[in-house]
Amino acid sequence: MIKTVIFDWAGTTVDFGCMAPVHAFRNAFLEKGIQLTDKEIR
């Protein structure tokens, strides 16, 4: 019986190139005054 399935955040399985996780991480770090580029986040 399958109990758990984990997919990657960046959408390799579905919607490759999805930016939602990047925006979420950027906003979380910005709340603490840390600015990161997309490359650093990925």
CHARMM-style PDB file with segment names, atoms N, HN, CA, C and O in Angstrom:
ATOM      1  N   MET     1       0.838  -1.184   0.000  1.00  0.00      PROA
ATOM      2  CA  MET     1       0.000   0.000   0.000  1.00  0.00      PROA
ATOM      3  C   MET     1       0.882   1.246   0.000  1.00  0.00      PROA
ATOM      4  O   MET     1       1.801   1.363   0.811  1.00  0.00      PROA
ATOM      5  N   ILE     2       0.602   2.169  -0.905  1.00  0.00      PROA
ATOM      6  HN  ILE     2      -0.144   2.074  -1.564  1.00  0.00      PROA
ATOM      7  CA  ILE     2       1.347   3.427  -0.966  1.00  0.00      PROA
ATOM      8  C   ILE     2       0.798   4.371   0.094  1.00  0.00      PROA
ATOM      9  O   ILE     2      -0.403   4.638   0.143  1.00  0.00      PROA
ATOM     10  N   LYS     3       1.697   4.877   0.946  1.00  0.00      PROA
ATOM     11  HN  LYS     3       2.672   4.661   0.905  1.00  0.00      PROA
ATOM     12  CA  LYS     3       1.274   5.801   2.002  1.00  0.00      PROA
ATOM     13  C   LYS     3       1.637   7.250   1.689  1.00  0.00      PROA
ATOM     14  O   LYS     3       0.932   8.172   2.099  1.00  0.00      PROA
ATOM     15  N   THR     4       2.736   7.450   0.963  1.00  0.00      PROA
ATOM     16  HN  THR     4       3.309   6.700   0.631  1.00  0.00      PROA
ATOM     17  CA  THR     4       3.192   8.808   0.688  1.00  0.00      PROA
ATOM     18  C   THR     4       3.811   8.896  -0.695  1.00  0.00      PROA
ATOM     19  O   THR     4       4.525   7.992  -1.129  1.00  0.00      PROA
ATOM     20  N   VAL     5       3.533   9.984  -1.375  1.00  0.00      PROA
ATOM     21  HN  VAL     5       2.953  10.719  -1.022  1.00  0.00      PROA
ATOM     22  CA  VAL     5       4.174  10.279  -2.650  1.00  0.00      PROA
ATOM     23  C   VAL     5       4.694  11.707  -2.558  1.00  0.00      PROA
ATOM     24  O   VAL     5       3.954  12.620  -2.189  1.00  0.00      PROA
ATOM     25  N   ILE     6       5.972  11.902  -2.896  1.00  0.00      PROA
ATOM     26  HN  ILE     6       6.573  11.161  -3.196  1.00  0.00      PROA
ATOM     27  CA  ILE     6       6.572  13.235  -2.829  1.00  0.00      PROA
ATOM     28  C   ILE     6       7.018  13.645  -4.228  1.00  0.00      PROA
ATOM     29  O   ILE     6       7.737  12.907  -4.901  1.00  0.00      PROA
ATOM     30  N   PHE     7       6.588  14.822  -4.659  1.00  0.00      PROA
ATOM     31  HN  PHE     7       6.004  15.423  -4.112  1.00  0.00      PROA
ATOM     32  CA  PHE     7       7.001  15.381  -5.942  1.00  0.00      PROA
ATOM     33  C   PHE     7       7.922  16.567  -5.681  1.00  0.00      PROA
ATOM     34  O   PHE     7       7.882  17.165  -4.606  1.00  0.00      PROA
ATOM     35  N   ASP     8       8.742  16.903  -6.655  1.00  0.00      PROA
ATOM     36  HN  ASP     8       8.775  16.417  -7.529  1.00  0.00      PROA
ATOM     37  CA  ASP     8       9.641  18.042  -6.491  1.00  0.00      PROA
ATOM     38  C   ASP     8       8.861  19.354  -6.509  1.00  0.00      PROA
ATOM     39  O   ASP     8       7.742  19.416  -7.019  1.00  0.00      PROA
ATOM     40  N   TRP     9       9.466  20.405  -5.944  1.00  0.00      PROA
ATOM     41  HN  TRP     9      10.375  20.354  -5.529  1.00  0.00      PROA
ATOM     42  CA  TRP     9       8.814  21.707  -5.831  1.00  0.00      PROA
ATOM     43  C   TRP     9       8.762  22.447  -7.153  1.00  0.00      PROA
ATOM     44  O   TRP     9       7.804  23.176  -7.410  1.00  0.00      PROA
ATOM     45  N   ALA    10       9.767  22.278  -7.995  1.00  0.00      PROA
ATOM     46  HN  ALA    10      10.545  21.686  -7.786  1.00  0.00      PROA
ATOM     47  CA  ALA    10       9.911  23.135  -9.168  1.00  0.00      PROA
ATOM     48  C   ALA    10       9.068  22.696 -10.355  1.00  0.00      PROA
ATOM     49  O   ALA    10       9.080  23.370 -11.385  1.00  0.00      PROA
ATOM     50  N   GLY    11       8.356  21.620 -10.251  1.00  0.00      PROA
ATOM     51  HN  GLY    11       8.346  21.073  -9.414  1.00  0.00      PROA
ATOM     52  CA  GLY    11       7.427  21.241 -11.303  1.00  0.00      PROA
ATOM     53  C   GLY    11       8.009  20.407 -12.418  1.00  0.00      PROA
ATOM     54  O   GLY    11       7.525  20.481 -13.548  1.00  0.00      PROA
ATOM     55  N   THR    12       9.025  19.618 -12.147  1.00  0.00      PROA
ATOM     56  HN  THR    12       9.419  19.558 -11.230  1.00  0.00      PROA
ATOM     57  CA  THR    12       9.593  18.769 -13.185  1.00  0.00      PROA
ATOM     58  C   THR    12       8.567  17.746 -13.664  1.00  0.00      PROA
ATOM     59  O   THR    12       8.521  17.420 -14.850  1.00  0.00      PROA
ATOM     60  N   THR    13       7.756  17.246 -12.759  1.00  0.00      PROA
ATOM     61  HN  THR    13       7.793  17.511 -11.795  1.00  0.00      PROA
ATOM     62  CA  THR    13       6.737  16.263 -13.114  1.00  0.00      PROA
ATOM     63  C   THR    13       5.613  16.906 -13.921  1.00  0.00      PROA
ATOM     64  O   THR    13       5.172  16.351 -14.928  1.00  0.00      PROA
ATOM     65  N   VAL    14       5.153  18.063 -13.484  1.00  0.00      PROA
ATOM     66  HN  VAL    14       5.511  18.514 -12.666  1.00  0.00      PROA
ATOM     67  CA  VAL    14       4.087  18.802 -14.151  1.00  0.00      PROA
ATOM     68  C   VAL    14       4.477  20.281 -14.158  1.00  0.00      PROA
ATOM     69  O   VAL    14       4.981  20.792 -13.158  1.00  0.00      PROA
ATOM     70  N   ASP    15       4.251  20.964 -15.267  1.00  0.00      PROA
ATOM     71  HN  ASP    15       3.841  20.548 -16.079  1.00  0.00      PROA
ATOM     72  CA  ASP    15       4.458  22.413 -15.346  1.00  0.00      PROA
ATOM     73  C   ASP    15       5.917  22.816 -15.138  1.00  0.00      PROA
ATOM     74  O   ASP    15       6.227  23.629 -14.267  1.00  0.00      PROA
ATOM     75  N   PHE    16       6.813  22.236 -15.950  1.00  0.00      PROA
ATOM     76  HN  PHE    16       6.562  21.576 -16.657  1.00  0.00      PROA
ATOM     77  CA  PHE    16       8.228  22.601 -15.880  1.00  0.00      PROA
ATOM     78  C   PHE    16       8.383  24.108 -16.042  1.00  0.00      PROA
ATOM     79  O   PHE    16       7.725  24.712 -16.890  1.00  0.00      PROA
ATOM     80  N   GLY    17       9.227  24.706 -15.253  1.00  0.00      PROA
ATOM     81  HN  GLY    17       9.761  24.215 -14.565  1.00  0.00      PROA
ATOM     82  CA  GLY    17       9.468  26.143 -15.315  1.00  0.00      PROA
ATOM     83  C   GLY    17       8.574  26.940 -14.387  1.00  0.00      PROA
ATOM     84  O   GLY    17       8.575  28.170 -14.442  1.00  0.00      PROA
ATOM     85  N   CYS    18       7.831  26.286 -13.555  1.00  0.00      PROA
ATOM     86  HN  CYS    18       7.831  25.287 -13.511  1.00  0.00      PROA
ATOM     87  CA  CYS    18       6.938  26.934 -12.603  1.00  0.00      PROA
ATOM     88  C   CYS    18       7.727  27.879 -11.701  1.00  0.00      PROA
ATOM     89  O   CYS    18       8.760  27.499 -11.148  1.00  0.00      PROA
ATOM     90  N   MET    19       7.247  29.094 -11.555  1.00  0.00      PROA
ATOM     91  HN  MET    19       6.408  29.403 -12.004  1.00  0.00      PROA
ATOM     92  CA  MET    19       7.944  30.093 -10.748  1.00  0.00      PROA
ATOM     93  C   MET    19       7.352  30.252  -9.348  1.00  0.00      PROA
ATOM     94  O   MET    19       7.930  30.956  -8.521  1.00  0.00      PROA
ATOM     95  N   ALA    20       6.224  29.622  -9.066  1.00  0.00      PROA
ATOM     96  HN  ALA    20       5.754  29.050  -9.739  1.00  0.00      PROA
ATOM     97  CA  ALA    20       5.570  29.800  -7.771  1.00  0.00      PROA
ATOM     98  C   ALA    20       6.487  29.483  -6.595  1.00  0.00      PROA
ATOM     99  O   ALA    20       6.513  30.258  -5.639  1.00  0.00      PROA
ATOM    100  N   PRO    21       7.247  28.374  -6.615  1.00  0.00      PROA
ATOM    101  CA  PRO    21       8.134  28.103  -5.482  1.00  0.00      PROA
ATOM    102  C   PRO    21       9.225  29.163  -5.329  1.00  0.00      PROA
ATOM    103  O   PRO    21       9.607  29.510  -4.211  1.00  0.00      PROA
ATOM    104  N   VAL    22       9.720  29.674  -6.453  1.00  0.00      PROA
ATOM    105  HN  VAL    22       9.409  29.392  -7.360  1.00  0.00      PROA
ATOM    106  CA  VAL    22      10.752  30.715  -6.400  1.00  0.00      PROA
ATOM    107  C   VAL    22      10.185  31.959  -5.730  1.00  0.00      PROA
ATOM    108  O   VAL    22      10.839  32.558  -4.876  1.00  0.00      PROA
ATOM    109  N   HSD    23       8.975  32.349  -6.112  1.00  0.00      PROA
ATOM    110  HN  HSD    23       8.444  31.863  -6.806  1.00  0.00      PROA
ATOM    111  CA  HSD    23       8.348  33.529  -5.515  1.00  0.00      PROA
ATOM    112  C   HSD    23       8.098  33.320  -4.024  1.00  0.00      PROA
ATOM    113  O   HSD    23       8.285  34.241  -3.228  1.00  0.00      PROA
ATOM    114  N   ALA    24       7.682  32.136  -3.649  1.00  0.00      PROA
ATOM    115  HN  ALA    24       7.530  31.388  -4.296  1.00  0.00      PROA
ATOM    116  CA  ALA    24       7.423  31.848  -2.233  1.00  0.00      PROA
ATOM    117  C   ALA    24       8.701  31.958  -1.407  1.00  0.00      PROA
ATOM    118  O   ALA    24       8.701  32.571  -0.339  1.00  0.00      PROA
ATOM    119  N   PHE    25       9.794  31.364  -1.901  1.00  0.00      PROA
ATOM    120  HN  PHE    25       9.794  30.866  -2.768  1.00  0.00      PROA
ATOM    121  CA  PHE    25      11.060  31.453  -1.180  1.00  0.00      PROA
ATOM    122  C   PHE    25      11.564  32.891  -1.141  1.00  0.00      PROA
ATOM    123  O   PHE    25      12.048  33.350  -0.106  1.00  0.00      PROA
ATOM    124  N   ARG    26      11.453  33.617  -2.278  1.00  0.00      PROA
ATOM    125  HN  ARG    26      11.061  33.244  -3.119  1.00  0.00      PROA
ATOM    126  CA  ARG    26      11.906  35.008  -2.314  1.00  0.00      PROA
ATOM    127  C   ARG    26      11.169  35.827  -1.262  1.00  0.00      PROA
ATOM    128  O   ARG    26      11.793  36.577  -0.512  1.00  0.00      PROA
ATOM    129  N   ASN    27       9.845  35.689  -1.201  1.00  0.00      PROA
ATOM    130  HN  ASN    27       9.338  35.079  -1.811  1.00  0.00      PROA
ATOM    131  CA  ASN    27       9.055  36.446  -0.235  1.00  0.00      PROA
ATOM    132  C   ASN    27       9.418  36.093   1.198  1.00  0.00      PROA
ATOM    133  O   ASN    27       9.480  36.973   2.056  1.00  0.00      PROA
ATOM    134  N   ALA    28       9.658  34.822   1.465  1.00  0.00      PROA
ATOM    135  HN  ALA    28       9.608  34.107   0.768  1.00  0.00      PROA
ATOM    136  CA  ALA    28      10.027  34.402   2.823  1.00  0.00      PROA
ATOM    137  C   ALA    28      11.353  35.035   3.239  1.00  0.00      PROA
ATOM    138  O   ALA    28      11.483  35.519   4.363  1.00  0.00      PROA
ATOM    139  N   PHE    29      12.338  35.033   2.335  1.00  0.00      PROA
ATOM    140  HN  PHE    29      12.232  34.640   1.422  1.00  0.00      PROA
ATOM    141  CA  PHE    29      13.631  35.631   2.657  1.00  0.00      PROA
ATOM    142  C   PHE    29      13.538  37.152   2.741  1.00  0.00      PROA
ATOM    143  O   PHE    29      14.180  37.762   3.596  1.00  0.00      PROA
ATOM    144  N   LEU    30      12.740  37.775   1.858  1.00  0.00      PROA
ATOM    145  HN  LEU    30      12.218  37.280   1.164  1.00  0.00      PROA
ATOM    146  CA  LEU    30      12.591  39.228   1.891  1.00  0.00      PROA
ATOM    147  C   LEU    30      11.997  39.705   3.208  1.00  0.00      PROA
ATOM    148  O   LEU    30      12.328  40.794   3.677  1.00  0.00      PROA
ATOM    149  N   GLU    31      11.124  38.906   3.810  1.00  0.00      PROA
ATOM    150  HN  GLU    31      10.855  38.021   3.429  1.00  0.00      PROA
ATOM    151  CA  GLU    31      10.556  39.266   5.109  1.00  0.00      PROA
ATOM    152  C   GLU    31      11.641  39.411   6.171  1.00  0.00      PROA
ATOM    153  O   GLU    31      11.455  40.117   7.162  1.00  0.00      PROA
ATOM    154  N   LYS    32      12.763  38.747   5.965  1.00  0.00      PROA
ATOM    155  HN  LYS    32      12.914  38.174   5.160  1.00  0.00      PROA
ATOM    156  CA  LYS    32      13.898  38.826   6.898  1.00  0.00      PROA
ATOM    157  C   LYS    32      14.991  39.761   6.377  1.00  0.00      PROA
ATOM    158  O   LYS    32      16.083  39.828   6.941  1.00  0.00      PROA
ATOM    159  N   GLY    33      14.681  40.491   5.280  1.00  0.00      PROA
ATOM    160  HN  GLY    33      13.794  40.436   4.822  1.00  0.00      PROA
ATOM    161  CA  GLY    33      15.620  41.457   4.740  1.00  0.00      PROA
ATOM    162  C   GLY    33      16.724  40.869   3.882  1.00  0.00      PROA
ATOM    163  O   GLY    33      17.750  41.514   3.665  1.00  0.00      PROA
ATOM    164  N   ILE    34      16.528  39.649   3.390  1.00  0.00      PROA
ATOM    165  HN  ILE    34      15.694  39.125   3.567  1.00  0.00      PROA
ATOM    166  CA  ILE    34      17.533  38.972   2.569  1.00  0.00      PROA
ATOM    167  C   ILE    34      17.049  38.948   1.125  1.00  0.00      PROA
ATOM    168  O   ILE    34      15.984  38.405   0.831  1.00  0.00      PROA
ATOM    169  N   GLN    35      17.840  39.541   0.217  1.00  0.00      PROA
ATOM    170  HN  GLN    35      18.705  39.982   0.456  1.00  0.00      PROA
ATOM    171  CA  GLN    35      17.490  39.556  -1.198  1.00  0.00      PROA
ATOM    172  C   GLN    35      18.300  38.501  -1.938  1.00  0.00      PROA
ATOM    173  O   GLN    35      19.526  38.470  -1.832  1.00  0.00      PROA
ATOM    174  N   LEU    36      17.626  37.644  -2.681  1.00  0.00      PROA
ATOM    175  HN  LEU    36      16.630  37.669  -2.767  1.00  0.00      PROA
ATOM    176  CA  LEU    36      18.276  36.580  -3.441  1.00  0.00      PROA
ATOM    177  C   LEU    36      17.849  36.646  -4.900  1.00  0.00      PROA
ATOM    178  O   LEU    36      16.753  37.113  -5.211  1.00  0.00      PROA
ATOM    179  N   THR    37      18.709  36.182  -5.789  1.00  0.00      PROA
ATOM    180  HN  THR    37      19.599  35.803  -5.536  1.00  0.00      PROA
ATOM    181  CA  THR    37      18.352  36.072  -7.205  1.00  0.00      PROA
ATOM    182  C   THR    37      17.620  34.749  -7.426  1.00  0.00      PROA
ATOM    183  O   THR    37      17.640  33.864  -6.571  1.00  0.00      PROA
ATOM    184  N   ASP    38      16.975  34.630  -8.587  1.00  0.00      PROA
ATOM    185  HN  ASP    38      16.959  35.350  -9.282  1.00  0.00      PROA
ATOM    186  CA  ASP    38      16.315  33.370  -8.928  1.00  0.00      PROA
ATOM    187  C   ASP    38      17.323  32.224  -8.933  1.00  0.00      PROA
ATOM    188  O   ASP    38      17.026  31.126  -8.463  1.00  0.00      PROA
ATOM    189  N   LYS    39      18.508  32.482  -9.463  1.00  0.00      PROA
ATOM    190  HN  LYS    39      18.749  33.374  -9.846  1.00  0.00      PROA
ATOM    191  CA  LYS    39      19.546  31.445  -9.527  1.00  0.00      PROA
ATOM    192  C   LYS    39      19.937  30.975  -8.125  1.00  0.00      PROA
ATOM    193  O   LYS    39      20.115  29.777  -7.903  1.00  0.00      PROA
ATOM    194  N   GLU    40      20.070  31.898  -7.188  1.00  0.00      PROA
ATOM    195  HN  GLU    40      19.926  32.871  -7.368  1.00  0.00      PROA
ATOM    196  CA  GLU    40      20.429  31.522  -5.818  1.00  0.00      PROA
ATOM    197  C   GLU    40      19.319  30.710  -5.155  1.00  0.00      PROA
ATOM    198  O   GLU    40      19.591  29.784  -4.391  1.00  0.00      PROA
ATOM    199  N   ILE    41      18.085  31.055  -5.447  1.00  0.00      PROA
ATOM    200  HN  ILE    41      17.864  31.807  -6.068  1.00  0.00      PROA
ATOM    201  CA  ILE    41      16.955  30.342  -4.850  1.00  0.00      PROA
ATOM    202  C   ILE    41      16.842  28.936  -5.414  1.00  0.00      PROA
ATOM    203  O   ILE    41      16.601  27.984  -4.671  1.00  0.00      PROA
ATOM    204  N   ARG    42      17.015  28.800  -6.720  1.00  0.00      PROA
ATOM    205  HN  ARG    42      17.210  29.573  -7.323  1.00  0.00      PROA
ATOM    206  CA  ARG    42      16.904  27.489  -7.356  1.00  0.00      PROA
ATOM    207  C   ARG    42      18.059  26.621  -6.969  1.00  0.00      PROA
ATOM    208  OT1 ARG    42      18.143  25.474  -7.407  1.00  0.00      PROA
TER     209      ARG     42
END
